[in-house]
Amino acid sequence: MKKEILIMANKIIKFNTKVIHNNNVYLKVSDVAKVFNMKMADFKQSHSDIIEKIPSCGDCILETEFNKLLSYDSTAMEKQGQLEMTKIESLRAKTDSVISFQPFKMLLGRSMLQQLADMKGCKSIEEYITTYELPEEMNKALKELMQNSERNTGYIKMVDYTFHKTDEFDIEKIRSFGLDVQVLTSIKCDGRMNLDVFVVGKGIFYGITNYGDYEQWDNLYTNSNGDLILPYCDFDSNSPEEIEINLSQSGIDRNFQEHTVIENMLWCIQNLPVTEIEDYEYDVIGCDLETIKFSVSIELLIKMIRPDAVSTLFIDKVVDVENECYLTDVKDMKVFLE
């Protein structure tokens, strides 16, 4: 009996029911409580502030709120293996936004709209907007919607570059030299994702990209002294010259494989020279040593100081994303009150 209870507690909970309400995704509390191995009544008492009662669906919580709880609970995260991410994009919601703006546009630019209406031979501003402006705005919204459905292709490409053998980066070869790879996934509230990848080892915490780095990881080798050498060449230089980075002589007594990405960043910030970065639009600080290279984004820096201050989630694994796009009919939508 105890064995059966243990198996039940460790079983992945699949959310077969997801509630779409006001263009947001909700999960049923009865399912969520199982993830955290809690009775439904206990969960409701502990998290009453994030529970909403939805007609015909009962008690629910936002999927984003569930992900926050999951990211703070290592046991539940280990059991589930990934976050719950459902992307719902509604063309109706986008066109609703366009329609709601039209009266405001008329208030501020009536004379200009009247001129445009006269040029098109329309009897009224309303006729001009419904005949010309609104269809154009709807087409823009649809185009944006279709483009957004591919906005995480960069994340997928980085996963492929890191874990599927390429000419530039062979993870199995890197592991054969006693090194490994760590990742940090960031997920913004609108579903956009980014993957930071680091080669880690004794004294090594080295950020990589798939943009064609100067580091030639596929040419990693051991020299006659038994030191691990990473060839480096700045191909953009006027006189490119190959440099040998000795990864075995970092002088840093820390095995970065034994800690998470964020733990490694914090340790480096506290113990190594850190420099500010000129591109304040994204990264603010970083470390640029021979075997230590990384930068910290604004969101992550704030998250380190105050975890609840930003909505961006950070997780030290690759996340599978479930994309569900709904295109709704926009016929007979009312623009002006009759």
C-alpha positions as CSV (number, residue, x, y, z in Angstrom):
1,M,0.0,0.0,0.0
2,K,2.8,2.5,0.9
3,K,4.5,1.6,-2.4
4,E,1.4,2.4,-4.3
5,I,1.0,5.8,-2.5
6,L,4.7,6.6,-3.3
7,I,4.1,5.8,-7.0
8,M,1.1,8.0,-7.1
9,A,3.0,10.9,-5.5
10,N,5.8,10.6,-8.1
11,K,3.4,10.3,-11.1
12,I,3.5,13.2,-13.6
13,I,0.2,15.0,-13.6
14,K,-1.1,15.7,-17.1
15,F,-3.5,18.6,-17.5
16,N,-6.2,17.2,-19.8
17,T,-8.4,20.2,-19.0
18,K,-7.3,23.8,-19.7
19,V,-9.7,26.6,-19.4
20,I,-9.6,29.6,-21.8
21,H,-11.2,32.6,-20.2
22,N,-10.7,36.2,-21.3
23,N,-7.8,35.2,-23.6
24,N,-6.0,33.7,-20.6
25,V,-5.2,30.0,-19.9
26,Y,-6.3,28.6,-16.5
27,L,-5.8,25.2,-14.8
28,K,-8.2,23.5,-12.5
29,V,-7.2,23.7,-8.9
30,S,-8.2,20.0,-8.5
31,D,-5.4,19.1,-10.9
32,V,-2.9,21.6,-9.7
33,A,-3.2,20.4,-6.1
34,K,-2.1,16.9,-7.2
35,V,1.1,18.3,-8.7
36,F,2.2,19.6,-5.2
37,N,0.9,16.4,-3.5
38,M,-1.6,18.4,-1.5
39,K,-5.3,18.0,-0.7
40,M,-7.5,20.4,-2.6
41,A,-8.7,22.1,0.5
42,D,-5.2,22.6,1.8
43,F,-4.0,24.1,-1.5
44,K,-7.0,26.5,-1.6
45,Q,-6.3,27.7,1.9
46,S,-2.5,28.2,1.1
47,H,-3.1,30.0,-2.2
48,S,-6.4,31.6,-1.9
49,D,-5.0,34.9,-3.4
50,I,-4.4,33.4,-6.8
51,I,-7.5,31.2,-7.1
52,E,-10.4,32.4,-9.4
53,K,-13.8,30.9,-9.7
54,I,-14.8,30.6,-13.4
55,P,-18.4,30.0,-14.3
56,S,-19.1,26.3,-15.1
57,C,-15.4,25.5,-14.4
58,G,-15.1,26.0,-10.7
59,D,-11.9,27.0,-8.9
60,C,-8.9,27.7,-11.3
61,I,-5.6,29.4,-11.3
62,L,-3.7,31.1,-14.2
63,E,-1.2,28.8,-15.9
64,T,1.4,31.5,-15.4
65,E,0.7,31.5,-11.6
66,F,1.1,27.7,-11.6
67,N,4.5,28.0,-13.4
68,K,5.7,30.4,-10.7
69,L,4.7,28.0,-7.9
70,L,6.3,25.1,-9.9
71,S,9.6,27.0,-10.4
72,Y,9.8,27.6,-6.6
73,D,9.2,23.9,-5.7
74,S,12.2,21.7,-6.8
75,T,10.4,18.5,-5.8
76,A,7.3,19.2,-7.9
77,M,9.4,20.5,-10.8
78,E,11.5,17.3,-10.8
79,K,8.4,15.2,-10.9
80,Q,6.7,17.2,-13.7
81,G,9.9,17.7,-15.7
82,Q,8.7,20.9,-17.4
83,L,6.5,24.0,-17.1
84,E,3.0,24.2,-18.5
85,M,3.0,26.6,-21.5
86,T,0.0,27.0,-23.7
87,K,0.0,29.9,-26.2
88,I,-3.5,31.2,-27.1
89,E,-3.5,33.9,-29.7
90,S,-6.9,35.2,-30.9
91,L,-7.4,37.2,-34.0
92,R,-10.7,38.4,-32.5
93,A,-8.9,39.8,-29.5
94,K,-6.5,41.7,-31.8
95,T,-9.3,43.1,-33.9
96,D,-11.3,44.0,-30.8
97,S,-8.3,46.1,-29.8
98,V,-8.3,47.8,-33.2
99,I,-12.0,48.4,-33.2
100,S,-11.9,49.9,-29.7
101,F,-9.4,52.5,-30.9
102,Q,-11.5,53.8,-33.8
103,P,-13.8,56.2,-31.7
104,F,-10.7,57.6,-30.1
105,K,-9.1,58.1,-33.5
106,M,-12.2,59.9,-34.8
107,L,-12.2,62.2,-31.7
108,L,-8.6,63.3,-32.4
109,G,-8.4,63.2,-36.2
110,R,-11.9,63.8,-37.5
111,S,-10.8,66.5,-40.1
112,M,-8.0,64.3,-41.5
113,L,-10.4,61.3,-41.7
114,Q,-13.0,63.4,-43.4
115,Q,-10.4,64.3,-46.1
116,L,-9.5,60.7,-46.6
117,A,-13.1,59.8,-46.8
118,D,-13.7,62.4,-49.5
119,M,-10.7,61.3,-51.5
120,K,-12.1,57.7,-51.5
121,G,-15.6,58.9,-52.4
122,C,-17.1,57.7,-49.1
123,K,-20.3,59.2,-47.8
124,S,-19.1,59.3,-44.2
125,I,-16.0,58.8,-42.0
126,E,-17.7,55.6,-40.7
127,E,-17.9,54.2,-44.2
128,Y,-14.3,55.1,-44.9
129,I,-13.1,53.3,-41.7
130,T,-15.2,50.2,-42.2
131,T,-14.3,50.0,-45.9
132,Y,-10.6,50.9,-45.9
133,E,-8.9,51.3,-42.5
134,L,-10.4,48.4,-40.6
135,P,-9.7,45.7,-43.2
136,E,-6.1,47.0,-43.5
137,E,-5.7,46.9,-39.7
138,M,-7.2,43.4,-39.6
139,N,-4.7,42.2,-42.2
140,K,-1.8,43.7,-40.2
141,A,-3.1,41.9,-37.0
142,L,-3.4,38.6,-38.9
143,K,0.1,39.0,-40.3
144,E,1.5,39.8,-36.9
145,L,-0.3,36.8,-35.5
146,M,1.2,34.4,-38.0
147,Q,4.7,35.9,-37.5
148,N,4.4,35.5,-33.7
149,S,3.7,31.8,-34.1
150,E,7.3,31.4,-35.2
151,R,8.8,33.8,-32.6
152,N,10.6,30.9,-30.7
153,T,12.4,29.5,-33.7
154,G,15.6,31.0,-32.3
155,Y,15.1,29.0,-29.1
156,I,14.6,25.8,-31.1
157,K,17.6,26.5,-33.3
158,M,19.8,27.0,-30.2
159,V,18.6,23.6,-28.7
160,D,19.4,21.9,-32.0
161,Y,22.8,23.6,-32.2
162,T,23.7,22.5,-28.6
163,F,22.4,19.0,-28.4
164,H,22.4,17.7,-32.0
165,K,25.9,17.3,-33.5
166,T,26.9,20.1,-35.8
167,D,30.2,21.1,-37.5
168,E,30.8,23.8,-34.9
169,F,29.6,22.2,-31.7
170,D,29.7,18.5,-30.8
171,I,28.5,18.0,-27.3
172,E,29.6,14.4,-27.1
173,K,33.2,15.4,-28.1
174,I,33.1,18.1,-25.4
175,R,31.9,15.6,-22.8
176,S,34.7,13.2,-23.8
177,F,37.2,15.8,-22.5
178,G,35.5,15.8,-19.0
179,L,33.5,19.0,-19.7
180,D,29.7,19.4,-19.9
181,V,27.0,21.8,-20.9
182,Q,24.5,23.8,-18.8
183,V,21.5,25.7,-20.0
184,L,19.3,28.5,-18.7
185,T,15.9,29.0,-20.2
186,S,14.1,32.3,-19.8
187,I,10.4,32.6,-20.5
188,K,8.7,36.0,-20.7
189,C,5.1,36.5,-19.8
190,D,4.1,36.7,-23.5
191,G,5.7,33.3,-24.2
192,R,8.9,34.5,-25.8
193,M,11.8,32.2,-24.9
194,N,15.6,32.4,-24.9
195,L,18.2,29.8,-24.2
196,D,21.6,30.6,-22.7
197,V,24.2,27.8,-23.0
198,F,27.5,27.4,-21.1
199,V,30.4,24.9,-21.4
200,V,31.3,24.0,-17.8
201,G,34.1,22.2,-16.0
202,K,36.9,22.8,-13.4
203,G,37.5,26.5,-13.6
204,I,35.4,26.8,-16.8
205,F,32.1,28.7,-17.2
206,Y,32.0,29.7,-20.8
207,G,28.9,31.1,-22.6
208,I,28.4,30.1,-26.2
209,T,26.0,31.1,-29.0
210,N,25.1,29.8,-32.4
211,Y,26.1,33.0,-34.2
212,G,29.5,31.7,-35.3
213,D,31.7,32.2,-32.2
214,Y,35.5,32.6,-32.4
215,E,35.9,29.7,-30.1
216,Q,36.5,26.5,-32.1
217,W,35.0,23.9,-29.7
218,D,35.0,21.2,-32.4
219,N,38.8,21.5,-32.5
220,L,39.3,21.0,-28.7
221,Y,42.4,18.9,-28.0
222,T,44.9,17.9,-25.3
223,N,48.5,19.1,-25.7
224,S,51.7,17.3,-24.9
225,N,51.6,18.5,-21.3
226,G,48.1,17.0,-20.9
227,D,46.4,20.5,-20.8
228,L,43.1,21.0,-22.5
229,I,43.4,23.6,-25.3
230,L,40.6,25.6,-27.0
231,P,41.6,27.2,-30.3
232,Y,40.4,30.7,-30.7
233,C,40.5,32.9,-33.8
234,D,39.0,36.3,-34.4
235,F,38.1,35.9,-38.1
236,D,36.8,39.5,-38.3
237,S,40.2,40.9,-37.5
238,N,42.3,42.5,-40.2
239,S,45.1,40.0,-39.4
240,P,43.3,36.9,-37.9
241,E,45.6,34.9,-35.7
242,E,44.8,31.7,-33.9
243,I,45.2,31.8,-30.1
244,E,45.3,28.8,-27.8
245,I,43.2,29.1,-24.6
246,N,44.6,26.8,-21.9
247,L,41.4,25.6,-20.2
248,S,43.4,23.6,-17.7
249,Q,45.3,26.6,-16.3
250,S,42.5,28.9,-15.2
251,G,43.7,29.2,-11.6
252,I,40.0,29.1,-10.5
253,D,39.4,26.4,-7.9
254,R,35.7,25.7,-8.6
255,N,34.0,22.9,-10.5
256,F,31.2,24.7,-12.2
257,Q,29.6,21.4,-13.2
258,E,28.5,20.8,-9.6
259,H,26.3,24.0,-9.4
260,T,23.5,25.6,-11.4
261,V,23.9,28.4,-13.9
262,I,22.5,31.0,-11.5
263,E,24.6,29.7,-8.6
264,N,27.7,29.9,-10.9
265,M,26.9,33.5,-12.0
266,L,26.4,34.6,-8.4
267,W,29.7,33.0,-7.3
268,C,31.5,34.7,-10.2
269,I,30.0,38.1,-9.4
270,Q,31.1,37.7,-5.7
271,N,34.6,36.3,-6.4
272,L,35.8,37.5,-9.8
273,P,36.3,40.8,-11.6
274,V,32.9,41.9,-13.1
275,T,32.6,44.6,-15.8
276,E,29.6,46.7,-16.8
277,I,28.3,46.2,-20.4
278,E,27.7,49.2,-22.7
279,D,24.5,47.6,-24.2
280,Y,22.1,48.5,-21.4
281,E,19.1,47.5,-23.5
282,Y,19.6,43.9,-22.5
283,D,22.7,42.9,-20.6
284,V,24.1,45.1,-17.7
285,I,27.1,43.2,-16.2
286,G,29.3,40.3,-17.2
287,C,32.6,38.6,-16.8
288,D,35.2,38.3,-19.5
289,L,38.1,36.2,-18.4
290,E,40.0,33.6,-20.4
291,T,37.9,30.7,-19.2
292,I,34.9,32.6,-17.7
293,K,32.6,34.4,-20.1
294,F,29.0,35.3,-19.4
295,S,26.6,38.3,-19.1
296,V,23.6,38.9,-17.0
297,S,20.4,40.4,-18.3
298,I,18.4,43.1,-16.6
299,E,15.5,40.7,-15.8
300,L,17.8,38.1,-14.3
301,L,19.8,40.6,-12.2
302,I,16.5,41.9,-10.7
303,K,15.3,38.3,-10.2
304,M,18.5,37.6,-8.2
305,I,17.8,40.6,-5.9
306,R,14.0,40.3,-5.7
307,P,12.5,37.1,-7.2
308,D,8.9,38.4,-7.3
309,A,9.8,41.7,-9.0
310,V,9.7,40.4,-12.6
311,S,7.4,38.0,-14.4
312,T,10.1,36.4,-16.5
313,L,10.7,32.8,-15.4
314,F,14.2,31.2,-15.4
315,I,14.7,27.5,-15.3
316,D,17.9,25.4,-15.7
317,K,16.7,23.0,-18.4
318,V,15.3,22.9,-21.9
319,V,11.6,23.5,-22.0
320,D,9.1,21.8,-24.4
321,V,6.5,24.3,-25.5
322,E,3.0,23.5,-26.4
323,N,1.7,26.0,-29.0
324,E,-2.0,26.2,-29.6
325,C,-3.1,29.0,-32.0
326,Y,-6.8,29.8,-32.5
327,L,-7.9,32.0,-35.4
328,T,-11.4,33.2,-34.8
329,D,-13.9,34.4,-37.3
330,V,-14.2,38.2,-37.5
331,K,-17.4,38.5,-39.6
332,D,-20.1,40.8,-38.5
333,M,-18.0,42.5,-35.9
334,K,-19.4,45.9,-34.9
335,V,-17.2,49.0,-35.1
336,F,-19.6,51.7,-34.3
337,L,-22.7,51.8,-32.0
338,E,-25.9,51.6,-34.0
